[in-house]
Amino acid sequence: MADAEAVLADDKPAIGEELLHVRWFSLAEANALDLPSITRFVLKEVEARLAGEAVQPPFLRWSRGSHTLERLTRLTLGFHAWHSTAPEPRGIPSQPLG
């Protein structure tokens, strides 16, 4: 994750463009906002990674009328040449978001 101070730019978007009034929020402040569910999901992913959790990459899709989340593993990514001392991947079954 990048530190906000490291990515701040003094450039302001041209009139009529999106993000005219950009504000930075802490994760706690962002979680208190009225946000779409996908944004809340991404914030939880960021928090888990910042806490040092080994979170497998998410794969989100719309299927049969609802969103579905699957965690990508080495097997689902198709990589077979991983380091021999790495633990075997554990797949996490598909689960609806909500």
QUIRA-V297523 format. One record per residue. RES is the residue in one small letter. SS is DSSP state (A for helix, B for strand, O for the rest). PHI is phi in degrees with one decimal (999 if undefined). D_LAST is the distance of its C-alpha to the last C-alpha in Angstrom with 2 decimals. Layout:
res->(RES & RES)
ss->(SS & SS)
phi->(PHI & PHI)
d_last->(D_LAST & D_LAST)
//
This chain:
res->(m & a & d & a & e & a & v & l & a & d & d & k & p & a & i & g & e & e & l & l & h & v & r & w & f & s & l & a & e & a & n & a & l & d & l & p & s & i & t & r & f & v & l & k & e & v & e & a & r & l & a & g & e & a & v & q & p & p & f & l & r & w & s & r & g & s & h & t & l & e & r & l & t & r & l & t & l & g & f & h & a & w & h & s & t & a & p & e & p & r & g & i & p & s & q & p & l & g)
ss->(O & O & O & A & A & A & A & O & O & O & O & O & O & O & O & O & O & O & O & O & O & O & O & O & O & O & A & A & A & A & A & O & O & O & O & O & A & A & A & A & A & A & A & A & A & A & A & A & A & A & O & O & O & O & O & O & O & B & B & B & B & B & B & O & O & B & B & B & B & B & B & O & O & A & A & A & A & O & O & O & O & O & O & O & O & O & O & O & O & O & O & O & O & O & B & B & O & O)
phi->(999 & -91.5 & -73.7 & -55.7 & -62.4 & -76.4 & -109.6 & -66.3 & -125.2 & -84.8 & -68.0 & -107.5 & -64.9 & -65.7 & -58.0 & 93.7 & -88.4 & -66.7 & 64.1 & -68.9 & -124.1 & -72.6 & -130.7 & -100.2 & -126.4 & -70.6 & -61.7 & -63.2 & -65.1 & -63.3 & -65.8 & -84.1 & -81.9 & -81.7 & -119.8 & -62.6 & -61.4 & -66.5 & -67.2 & -60.5 & -60.6 & -63.3 & -61.5 & -64.7 & -62.9 & -62.5 & -58.8 & -63.7 & -67.6 & -65.2 & -80.3 & 88.2 & -71.1 & -87.2 & -96.8 & -68.7 & -60.5 & -84.4 & -125.8 & -106.7 & -150.9 & -97.2 & -146.3 & 52.8 & 83.8 & -151.1 & -77.4 & -127.0 & -114.6 & -126.5 & -96.1 & -78.2 & -119.4 & -57.4 & -70.0 & -70.5 & -81.4 & 84.0 & -92.8 & -118.8 & -107.3 & -80.1 & -56.9 & -66.0 & -91.2 & -70.0 & -65.7 & -64.6 & -69.7 & -115.1 & -72.3 & -108.9 & -61.9 & -56.3 & -145.9 & -68.0 & -78.6 & 169.2)
d_last->(25.20 & 27.84 & 29.28 & 28.98 & 32.75 & 33.43 & 31.65 & 32.75 & 35.10 & 37.59 & 37.19 & 35.86 & 34.47 & 36.90 & 36.82 & 34.38 & 31.96 & 28.38 & 27.76 & 30.94 & 29.83 & 27.94 & 27.09 & 26.01 & 23.64 & 23.21 & 19.79 & 19.95 & 20.98 & 18.33 & 15.55 & 17.32 & 17.22 & 15.27 & 13.45 & 11.24 & 7.72 & 9.64 & 12.29 & 10.42 & 9.34 & 13.05 & 14.35 & 12.89 & 14.54 & 17.67 & 17.86 & 17.70 & 20.41 & 22.49 & 22.44 & 23.94 & 21.23 & 21.78 & 18.44 & 18.65 & 17.89 & 14.55 & 14.84 & 12.19 & 13.11 & 12.73 & 13.88 & 14.75 & 12.93 & 9.43 & 8.38 & 9.35 & 9.96 & 13.41 & 15.55 & 18.98 & 21.92 & 25.60 & 25.88 & 23.21 & 24.81 & 28.15 & 29.97 & 32.54 & 34.91 & 33.17 & 35.31 & 36.61 & 35.73 & 32.01 & 29.95 & 28.67 & 25.11 & 22.49 & 19.89 & 16.34 & 15.23 & 12.68 & 9.21 & 6.37 & 3.70 & 0.00)
//
